[in-house]
Amino acid sequence: MSGGTESKNWTYGEYLQLSKLLTLQGEERDISNDEMHFIVVHQTFELWFKQIIRELREVRDILNQESVPEYEIPKSVDHLTRTTEIFRLMANQWSVLETLTPQGFLAFRDGLGTASGFESYQMREFEILLGLKNEDRLGGMDPLKGFKKAAENDSESSQIYNQLKLEMEQNSLFESLMDWIGRTPIMGSKFGSDGDEEEVARYVGEHLEAHRQHGESMYGNSISEQKISERLEFANDNAREFLKPGGEINRSRVGLLFIESYRELPLLTWPRKLIDGFVELEESIVKWRHSHARMVERIMGKRIGTGGTSGVDYLDATSRYRIFKDLWGVRTILIKPQNRPILRNAEFYGYSSE
C-alpha cells in the first residue's frame, strides 16, 4: 500500500481498527436501540466532518499559492465534488434518524444533559475554514467563546481551542478563492501588468452600460412607469456597487464577472468549473442544514435545544448562512451573451471566431 500505510498482511478488521471503533457507542451503559441509533448517526457525521476538513484544506492550500499551476485546478474541483457529495449523503442521513419516534427520543434525551451538536468543534472548524464570518452568524456569535471557556480547565479542550484559533488566523477558503480569481486576465490584460487598471476599468464601464441597456430593452414602454424605472435604477446601482464598492474597483469581483460572462472560452473552462464547484458545495451545505432542521422539528417540535439554543428556529437561521456571497451575487448582474462587451484579445483565451 502507498500513501503512508506500512505494507503488511492486514486483516479487514485490523486495517479499519474495528476492535476500537465498535467499542465507542456506549453499550457498557446499557443503552437502548434508539440511543445506539442516535449515537451511531452522529459519530458517522463526525467521521465525515473529518474528511470534509481534509478535502477543504487541500483546496485552500492549492489556491493559496502565489502562482497556482493549471493542473492543480482540476484537482481542486475533484476535492470540491467529493465534499459536495458527502454533504448530499449527510442530508439523506437525517432521514435515517427520522425513524426515531418523538417518544423514543424523549426516553433517553435527559441523559444527554447539555450535550449538543452545537458543540461539534469539527463543524466549527470547517465553517471557519470555509470563511463563515462571525458577523454573519446568528446574533454575531463568537464560535470560539464556548471552547475558550472549556479550555481553562481541561487539556483536551485547550488543544481543541488552540486548533480552532489557529484556523481562524489562516486565510479562509473564500479569501483564497477570491484572491485567485482577482488574478484572472481580463480582456487579455494580466493582473499587475502595465495598463491593467485602465483595461479593467474600461471593461467595468462597458459592462455597466450594457447592463443598463439590457434592463431598458427588457421592459420597453414599461420604463415610463415609476415603479419599473425605480427598480431599474436600483438594479443599476447594485451592479455598480458590486463591481465598485465604495467607488473603488474590486478586481476579484470583476474577474468573477468576466469568467461567468465568457465561460465558453477554453482558457476559462477550469476556472468556471471551480466556481461552479463552490456554488454546488454551498448549495449542498444549505440543503443539509435545512434537512437537519426538518428532522429536529419532526422529532422534538419547537422544544429548546439540549445546548440551550432555540432549537428548530436556530437551525432554520443557520440554513440562511451564506459564505460565497459574491459567487451568488454576480448572477444578478449578468446579461445575455449578445449584449456583453465585445471580447478583446480573444486569441489569449484560446478562442477564434473562425
N, C-alpha and C positions, 0 to 999 in steps of 0.2 A: 504493500500500500504506500501511497505517496501523501504529501501534504502534512507531514509531521507525525503520522501514525507509524509506530515501530512495527516492522514486519514480523509477524508471528502467527502461529496457528490458533487464531481466535475462535472461540465458540460464539454463537449468536448472543447468548446471554452475557458473556464477558465483554464483547465489543460494545454493547449498549448499556453495560453496567446495570442489568436488570435486577440483580440481587439488592442493590441500593435503591434504585428507582421505585421498586414495588413495595418498599417499606416506608414510604414517605406520605402515605394517605391517612395516617392516624388511626389505623384499625385497632391499635392497642387501647384506644379509648372506648372501644365497643360502640363505634358509630353505626348509624342506620344506613341502609342502602341509599336513601335520599341524600344524606350528608356526604357519603362517599362519592356520589354522583357530583355533588356541588364542588367538592374538593378537586376531583379529577379534571373537571371542566376548567376551573380556574388555574390549576397547575399547568394545564395544556396551554392556556393563554400566555402564561409567563414564559414557557419554553419558546413560544412563537415570538414573544417580545424580544427575547434574547437574540433570535435570528434576525429580526427586523433591525435591531440596533447595529448588528454587524453589517448588514446589507447597506444601510443608510450611511454608515461611517465610510464605507468603501467609496460610495458615490461622492460624498463630501471631500474625501481625500483626493480623488481624481480631479474634481473641479477646483480644488484649492491651489492646484499647481499654477505657477506663473504662466507657463505655456503648456496647454493641455494637448497631448498627442491625439491626432484624429482617431486613431484606432481604439482609444480608450473611451470614446463617447458611446459606441455600441455596447461596450462592457457596462457602462453606467445605465444604459437603457435596460439591459438584462437584469441588473440588480433591482431597478425600479419595478420591472414587470413581475419579478418574483415577490417583491414586497407587497405589491397590489394584490396578487393572488392570495397571499397569506391573509390580508385583511378581508378579502371576499370569503375565504374559508372561515375566518373567525366570525364574520357576520352570520354565516349559516350555523355556526357552533351555538349561537344563542338559542336556536330552535331546539337543540338537544336539551338545553337547560329548561326550556319551556315545558318539558314533560314533567317537571316538578310542580306539584299542585300547591296552591296557596297554603293549605293546611299542612302539607308535607314540609314546606319551608318553615312555617311557624313552629313546627315541632322541635327544630334544632336552632332556630335563629338566635335565641337568647344566649346560646353557647358561643356565638361569635363575639360577644362583648362589643367593643368598639372597632373590631377589625373590619376594614372596608377596602374595596378596590381603589378607593380614593388614595390609599397609602401605597399603591404599587409604585415603587421607585423606578422600575424599568419603564413604566408608562410615562412617568415624568421625564425620564431620560430621553426617550425617543421624541417626546413633544419638544423638549429643549433643543435636541439635535436637529429636528426639522426647522425650528425657528419660531415656535409659538411664543409671542411676547406676553409679558405679564399684564400689560395694559389691555390685551385682547382677551384675557381670561375673565371669567365671571367675577365681578367685583374687584378686578385688578389684583387678584390673588397672587401672592408670592409662593411659587411651588416649592421653595426650599424651606419655608418657615417651620413647618412641622418636623422636617428632617433635621433641621438645625437644633431644635429643642431636644429631640430624641438623642442627638449625638453627644449631649452634655454628660450623659450617664452610661453610655454603652459604646464599646469599642467598635462593634459591628456597624452600629448606626452611624458612628463617626466616619467610618470608611465609606459608607453609602453617601453621606452628606458631602464628603470631600470629592467623591466622584461626580456628583451632580453639580457641585460648584465649579469643578474643572470644566465640565461640559458647557456650563453657562459662559465660561470665559473664552471658549473657542468660537470660530466662525460657524454660524449655523448653516445648514444645507441651503436654505433660501438665500442667505447672503452670498454663499459661494456660487450658487447658480446665477444670481443677478450680476455678480462681478464678471463671471464668464460671458454672459450674454452682452454685457457692456463693452466687450472687446470685439463684438461682431462687426465685420466690414459692412458699411452701409453705402449703397450705391458705388461699391468698389473702393471706397475710402477706408483705409485701415486705421484702427484706433491709435492715436498718438502721432500719426503721420502729418506732414505739412498740409495745411488746408483742410484737415479733417473736421474741425469745428465748424468751418464755413459750409462744408458739404452736408454735414448732419443738420445744421440749421436750415439749409435750403430744402432738404427733404422734409423736415418738420413743417415748414411753411407750406410746401406743396401739398402735403397730406391734409393739413388743417383746412386749406382752401377747398380741396377735393371733398373733404368731409362735409363742409358747409354746403357745397353744391349738390352733393349726394342727398342730403336731407331735404333740400328745397325741391329737388326733382321728384322725390318720393311723394310729396304732398300736394304738388301742383297748385291749383287755385285755393286749396285749403289754407295756404300760408297766410292769407289775409285775415284769417280768424285769429283772434288774440291768443287763445289758449295754445293753438298749434305753433304760432310764432314764438311764444314764450318757451314752449318745450324745445323747439329747435335751437333757440338761443342758449337754453340751459345745457343741451347736449353738446353744442359747440364749445361752451365754456368748460364743460367737463373734459372734453377731448384735449383742449389747450392745457388745462391744469394737470392732466395725466402726463402729458409729454413735457410740460414746462412747469413743474410745481414751484410756486413762488417766483415764477418768471425765469427760472434757470432750467435749461435743457437737461433732462435726465437721460443720459446716453443708454443706460441699461433698458429703460422702457422703450426708447426709440429703437434699439436693437431688437427687442422683443416684437415690436410692431413690424419691423422690416421682415423678420423671419416669418411671422404669421401672414403678412401681406404677399410675400413672394415665396411661399412654401414649396412651390413646384420646382424651384431652381435646384439643380443637382447638388451644389455645394451646401445647400441648406437642408438636405434630406435628413441627416442625422441630428442636427440641432433642433429641427421641428419635431422629430420623433422623441427627443429628450424632453422637450417642453410638453408634448402630449403625454409622456410617461408621468410627469409630475402632476398634471391635471387629473389623470386617471387614478393616481395614487391618492390624491386628496379626496377625490370623489368616493373612493372605496373606504377611506377613513371615516368620512361623514356618514356613509351608509352603515358602517359598523357601529358608530356611536348611536345612530338612530335605532338600530335593531336592539342595542343594549337597553335603551330607554323603554322600548315597547315590551321587551321581556320583563323588565322590572315592574312596569305598570301592570302587566298581566298577572304576575305572581304576588306582588305586595301592594298594589294600588298606589295611593298617594302617601304612604307612610314615610316618616323621617328615615333617612338612610342610617345604616349602622355606624357610619363615621360622623354622624351629626349633620350631614348635608340635607338639603330639601328633597332628596330622593329623585323622583322622576323629573321634577322641574329643573333640578341641577343638571341631570343627564341630557334633557332636551336643550338646555342652554349650551352645553358643550358641543352638541351636534351642529351648532351655528358657528363654531370656531372656523376661521379661515387663516391659513398661513401664506399660501402662494397667491395673495390677492391680486398682484399685478398680472399673473397668468390668466386670471379670470377677467380682470378689468379691461385688458386690451381688446377683448372680444367686442366690447361696447363701442369701440371707435373704429372698427374695421369697416371698409367699404367694398363694394363689389369690384372684382378684378379689372373690369373695363374702365373703371373710374380712377383707379390708383395712379399715382405719379409714374410717368414713363421711366422704365428702368434704364439707368446709365451703367456703362461698363459691364454689360451682360456677359461678355466672354469671361470675366473674372470668376463668375459663378458656374462656369461650365455649360452655359446656355447659349444656344444660337437660334434666332428666329427662323432660320432656314431649315 
